């Protein structure tokens, strides 16, 4: 058997870019820059992670394809548009994740099950449409590379919806009532950074596992429903 180039963890940030995110998109962009800076300070962990940024509204934009952030000088800026259609994001992932995993394997990597960090500040504007697409994405028989999905809700996002999006109850979080949305965004980005670095460290060690940190000022969605 050919020797692999090592194990890597594909991580996708799927972020809501609806108009309601306008007041806080700056905080989100700043948080992503902080994540990049933190990974550059942790090169051993960063070497085990491949990162992609995807934004969704009524459509979906791949702001950055899956890449080694050690090779990036900066991250793209998210913006805002109308709509909050969950389905377009999940539909894109159905095609993109398997293609990315195949590409990594061609490079000689062993690939850990991908992780999707999903952030939304509102209810989906495509009810009844996104659920079948989500079901296909997360069905490991239909989609062998089905990702683990960590879902975080802020603003008007409902706990029951976030719980539905997360692939495990312990992966679903909602901001505590009364927490200012911009502050919640900052806490989300901090937890995302810690999760990515700790997961990269785990993948590089003996325990190839996904590490998920609950953002401060967030609650488990299962405790709210």
Order of alpha helices (4+ residues) and beta strands (2+ residues): beta-alpha-alpha-beta-beta-alpha-beta-alpha-beta-alpha-beta-alpha-beta
